[in-house]
Amino acid sequence: MTMQIKKPVKGLSIALIIGLLQTACSDTQETFAEQPVEALYNQAMDHLEAGSYTRAAQAFVEVERQHPYSALAPKSLLMAAYSYYQAKKYEDALENYNVFIQLHPGHEHIAYAYYMVGICYYEQVPMVERDQKTTQEALMAFEEVVHRFPSSPFGKDAKLKIDLIRDHLAGKEMDVGRYYLGKQAYLAALNRFKNVVEGFQTTSHAPEALHRMVECYLALGILDQAQKTAAVLGYNYPGSSWYGDSYEVIRNTIPDALSAAPKPGRGPKGIEKPKEDKGESAALTKAPVSLEKMKPQQKP
């Protein structure tokens, strides 16, 4: 799946694009006098070092507006996005990262920009009880990173993030399925648990989903499917507590069905939930450019 990057309106100059972006991202917009590029860039760095991230972002965008063709323009756009990210203004950060991707597709830090698009969505992933649109956006963004930069540090971390996101999405399906099961809406519950088994079979929720399917089939009186599903659970996760639960419920409902079934015992208990290396992620989200201030150019 390819992430859809918003395209700028055809025919607009770089300066106009940045001007529009600056207006869209402003809260209390600071007014900037016309200055040499190094002085303006250093002013932005001063704000960044002071922790005034929004003002820093506005100043970095101003570098682009006043000096769109300077060597510092790409760096400033990237730093504007980074500053907004530090301020947790994710929408503004996304706008700037996306503009950077559009204007500088061959830049040495393009992998970082794609990765940070994913991070901006990822840090907004809601609890499983809420709508998961942002989670889907994060998944698409990280899949794009893996597709474009598979062997880079960003690609490797994106793969882990994808596993975590898929586990989270499976958790959403399980949450809805359990709700329907509690309401005795067995067909609706069964469909949710099937979604986990068929679409998220490598996540930590797969063993429970199989057990819940057994419960649904038994409640619906579809005993042969309950037996088959319990057998799949026992074959793949014989050491799982969920198989133990299915074994007991089948034994209490269809005693003769267990003559050939393996008893719960040793073997795979299930799939462990992937663990995130927060230290690695924090290192990758740091600004990829030097944070040193720029010296004024010497006049000839």
C-alpha positions as CSV (number, residue, x, y, z in Angstrom):
1,M,0.0,0.0,0.0
2,T,1.4,3.4,-1.0
3,M,1.0,6.4,1.2
4,Q,-0.8,9.3,-0.5
5,I,1.3,12.5,-0.2
6,K,-0.6,15.7,-0.7
7,K,0.5,17.4,-3.9
8,P,1.0,21.1,-4.1
9,V,-1.1,23.1,-6.6
10,K,0.5,23.0,-10.0
11,G,2.2,26.1,-11.1
12,L,2.8,27.6,-7.7
13,S,6.3,28.8,-6.9
14,I,8.2,27.4,-4.0
15,A,8.1,30.8,-2.2
16,L,4.3,30.9,-2.6
17,I,3.9,27.3,-1.3
18,I,5.9,28.1,1.8
19,G,4.0,31.4,2.3
20,L,0.7,29.6,2.2
21,L,2.1,26.9,4.6
22,Q,3.3,29.6,7.0
23,T,-0.2,31.1,7.1
24,A,-1.8,27.7,7.6
25,C,0.5,26.8,10.5
26,S,0.5,30.0,12.4
27,D,-1.1,30.5,15.8
28,T,0.3,33.8,17.1
29,Q,2.5,34.6,14.1
30,E,5.7,36.4,14.8
31,T,6.6,39.2,12.5
32,F,10.0,38.9,10.9
33,A,12.0,41.7,9.2
34,E,13.9,41.0,6.1
35,Q,17.3,39.6,7.2
36,P,20.3,37.8,5.8
37,V,19.7,34.0,5.7
38,E,22.3,33.1,8.3
39,A,20.9,35.7,10.8
40,L,17.4,34.5,10.3
41,Y,18.4,30.8,10.6
42,N,20.4,31.6,13.8
43,Q,17.3,33.3,15.3
44,A,15.3,30.2,14.7
45,M,18.0,28.1,16.3
46,D,17.9,30.4,19.4
47,H,14.2,29.8,19.8
48,L,14.8,26.0,19.4
49,E,17.6,25.9,22.0
50,A,15.3,27.9,24.4
51,G,12.5,25.4,24.0
52,S,10.2,27.8,22.1
53,Y,9.4,25.3,19.5
54,T,6.5,27.0,17.8
55,R,8.4,30.3,17.4
56,A,11.4,28.3,16.2
57,A,9.2,26.6,13.6
58,Q,7.8,29.9,12.4
59,A,11.3,31.3,12.1
60,F,12.5,28.3,10.1
61,V,9.6,28.6,7.8
62,E,10.5,32.3,7.4
63,V,13.9,31.3,6.1
64,E,12.1,29.5,3.3
65,R,9.9,32.4,2.6
66,Q,12.6,35.0,2.5
67,H,15.4,32.8,0.9
68,P,13.6,30.0,-0.9
69,Y,16.6,29.2,-3.2
70,S,19.3,29.4,-0.5
71,A,21.3,26.3,0.6
72,L,19.7,26.6,4.0
73,A,16.1,26.4,2.6
74,P,15.7,22.6,2.6
75,K,17.4,22.3,6.1
76,S,15.1,25.1,7.4
77,L,12.0,23.3,6.2
78,L,13.0,20.1,7.8
79,M,13.8,21.9,11.0
80,A,10.4,23.7,10.9
81,A,8.8,20.3,10.8
82,Y,11.0,19.0,13.6
83,S,10.2,22.0,15.8
84,Y,6.5,21.5,15.3
85,Y,6.9,17.9,16.2
86,Q,8.8,18.8,19.4
87,A,5.8,21.1,20.2
88,K,3.5,18.2,19.6
89,K,1.7,20.1,16.9
90,Y,1.4,17.1,14.7
91,E,-0.7,18.5,12.0
92,D,1.7,21.4,11.4
93,A,4.6,19.0,11.5
94,L,2.9,16.7,9.0
95,E,2.3,19.6,6.6
96,N,5.9,20.6,6.7
97,Y,7.3,17.1,6.4
98,N,5.0,16.5,3.4
99,V,6.1,19.7,1.7
100,F,9.7,18.7,2.3
101,I,9.0,15.3,0.6
102,Q,7.4,17.0,-2.3
103,L,10.0,19.7,-2.9
104,H,13.1,17.7,-2.1
105,P,12.5,14.0,-3.1
106,G,16.3,13.4,-3.6
107,H,17.5,15.0,-0.4
108,E,19.9,13.0,1.8
109,H,17.4,13.2,4.7
110,I,14.4,12.1,2.7
111,A,14.1,8.8,4.6
112,Y,14.0,10.6,7.8
113,A,11.1,12.8,6.5
114,Y,9.1,9.8,5.5
115,Y,9.8,8.1,8.8
116,M,8.7,11.2,10.8
117,V,5.4,11.3,8.9
118,G,4.7,7.9,10.4
119,I,5.9,8.9,13.8
120,C,3.6,11.9,13.8
121,Y,0.6,9.6,13.3
122,Y,2.0,6.9,15.6
123,E,2.2,9.2,18.6
124,Q,-1.5,10.0,18.1
125,V,-2.7,6.3,18.1
126,P,-5.7,6.2,20.3
127,M,-6.9,3.5,22.8
128,V,-8.5,0.5,21.2
129,E,-12.0,1.7,22.3
130,R,-11.8,4.7,19.9
131,D,-11.8,5.1,16.1
132,Q,-8.5,3.9,14.6
133,K,-8.2,6.1,11.5
134,T,-5.0,7.6,12.8
135,T,-3.7,4.1,13.4
136,Q,-4.4,3.2,9.8
137,E,-2.6,6.4,8.7
138,A,0.5,5.4,10.8
139,L,0.4,1.9,9.3
140,M,0.3,3.2,5.7
141,A,3.1,5.7,6.5
142,F,5.5,3.0,7.9
143,E,4.7,0.6,5.1
144,E,5.8,3.4,2.8
145,V,9.1,3.7,4.7
146,V,9.7,-0.1,4.5
147,H,8.9,-0.1,0.8
148,R,11.3,2.8,0.0
149,F,14.1,2.3,2.5
150,P,14.0,-1.3,3.6
151,S,17.6,-1.7,4.8
152,S,17.9,1.7,6.5
153,P,17.6,2.2,10.3
154,F,14.3,3.9,9.6
155,G,13.0,0.9,7.6
156,K,14.0,-1.5,10.3
157,D,12.3,0.5,13.0
158,A,9.3,1.0,10.8
159,K,8.9,-2.8,10.5
160,L,8.7,-3.1,14.3
161,K,6.2,-0.2,14.4
162,I,4.1,-2.1,11.8
163,D,4.0,-5.2,14.1
164,L,3.0,-3.1,17.0
165,I,0.3,-1.3,15.0
166,R,-1.1,-4.6,13.6
167,D,-1.3,-5.9,17.2
168,H,-3.1,-2.8,18.2
169,L,-5.6,-3.1,15.3
170,A,-6.2,-6.7,16.2
171,G,-6.9,-5.6,19.8
172,K,-9.6,-3.2,18.4
173,E,-11.3,-6.1,16.6
174,M,-11.1,-8.2,19.8
175,D,-12.6,-5.4,21.8
176,V,-15.6,-5.1,19.4
177,G,-15.9,-8.9,19.2
178,R,-16.0,-9.2,23.0
179,Y,-18.7,-6.5,23.1
180,Y,-20.9,-8.4,20.7
181,L,-20.3,-11.7,22.5
182,G,-21.4,-10.1,25.8
183,K,-24.6,-8.9,24.0
184,Q,-25.1,-12.5,22.7
185,A,-24.8,-11.2,19.2
186,Y,-22.9,-14.3,18.2
187,L,-22.7,-13.9,14.4
188,A,-21.4,-10.3,14.7
189,A,-18.9,-11.4,17.4
190,L,-17.8,-14.4,15.2
191,N,-17.1,-12.2,12.3
192,R,-14.8,-9.9,14.4
193,F,-12.9,-12.9,15.7
194,K,-12.6,-14.3,12.2
195,N,-11.1,-11.0,11.1
196,V,-8.3,-11.4,13.7
197,V,-7.6,-15.1,12.8
198,E,-7.6,-14.4,9.0
199,G,-6.1,-10.9,8.9
200,F,-3.9,-10.7,12.1
201,Q,-2.9,-14.3,12.6
202,T,0.7,-13.3,13.6
203,T,-0.4,-11.0,16.4
204,S,-0.7,-11.9,20.1
205,H,-4.5,-11.9,19.9
206,A,-4.8,-15.0,17.6
207,P,-5.1,-17.7,20.3
208,E,-7.9,-15.8,22.1
209,A,-9.6,-15.1,18.9
210,L,-9.7,-18.9,18.1
211,H,-11.1,-19.6,21.6
212,R,-13.8,-17.0,21.2
213,M,-14.7,-18.5,17.9
214,V,-15.2,-21.8,19.7
215,E,-17.5,-20.1,22.2
216,C,-19.5,-18.5,19.4
217,Y,-19.9,-21.8,17.4
218,L,-21.1,-23.6,20.5
219,A,-23.6,-20.9,21.3
220,L,-24.9,-21.1,17.8
221,G,-25.1,-24.9,17.9
222,I,-22.5,-25.4,15.1
223,L,-20.7,-28.1,17.0
224,D,-18.5,-29.5,14.2
225,Q,-17.0,-26.0,13.5
226,A,-16.4,-25.6,17.3
227,Q,-14.5,-28.9,17.3
228,K,-12.5,-27.9,14.2
229,T,-11.6,-24.5,15.6
230,A,-10.5,-26.0,18.9
231,A,-8.4,-28.4,17.0
232,V,-6.6,-25.6,15.1
233,L,-6.0,-23.8,18.4
234,G,-4.7,-27.0,20.0
235,Y,-2.4,-27.7,17.1
236,N,-0.9,-24.3,16.9
237,Y,-0.8,-23.3,20.6
238,P,-1.0,-26.5,22.7
239,G,0.5,-24.7,25.7
240,S,-1.9,-21.8,25.5
241,S,-4.3,-21.1,28.4
242,W,-6.9,-20.3,25.7
243,Y,-6.6,-23.9,24.4
244,G,-7.1,-25.1,27.9
245,D,-10.3,-23.1,28.1
246,S,-11.5,-24.4,24.8
247,Y,-10.6,-28.0,25.8
248,E,-12.7,-27.6,28.9
249,V,-15.7,-26.0,27.2
250,I,-15.7,-28.6,24.5
251,R,-15.4,-31.4,27.1
252,N,-18.4,-30.1,29.0
253,T,-20.5,-29.6,25.9
254,I,-19.5,-32.5,23.6
255,P,-17.7,-35.1,25.8
256,D,-17.1,-37.6,22.9
257,A,-15.4,-35.0,20.7
258,L,-12.2,-35.1,22.7
259,S,-11.2,-38.8,22.3
260,A,-8.5,-37.9,19.7
261,A,-7.9,-34.3,20.8
262,P,-4.5,-33.6,22.5
263,K,-4.7,-32.5,26.1
264,P,-3.4,-29.0,26.9
265,G,0.2,-29.2,27.8
266,R,3.6,-28.2,26.6
267,G,4.1,-26.3,23.4
268,P,3.7,-22.8,22.1
269,K,1.6,-20.7,24.5
270,G,0.9,-18.1,22.0
271,I,2.5,-15.2,20.2
272,E,4.2,-12.6,22.4
273,K,3.3,-9.0,21.8
274,P,6.1,-7.2,20.1
275,K,8.2,-4.9,22.3
276,E,9.2,-1.4,21.3
277,D,12.8,-0.2,21.6
278,K,12.0,3.3,22.8
279,G,15.6,4.3,22.9
280,E,16.1,3.4,19.3
281,S,13.0,5.3,18.3
282,A,14.1,8.4,20.2
283,A,17.4,8.3,18.5
284,L,15.8,8.2,15.1
285,T,13.5,11.1,15.7
286,K,16.3,13.5,16.5
287,A,16.9,16.3,14.0
288,P,19.1,14.8,11.3
289,V,20.9,18.0,10.6
290,S,23.5,19.8,12.6
291,L,22.1,22.1,15.3
292,E,25.1,24.4,15.1
293,K,24.4,28.0,14.2
294,M,25.6,29.4,10.8
295,K,28.4,31.8,10.5
296,P,27.6,34.9,8.3
297,Q,29.1,34.7,4.9
298,Q,32.2,36.8,4.3
299,K,31.8,39.5,1.8
300,P,34.5,39.4,-1.0
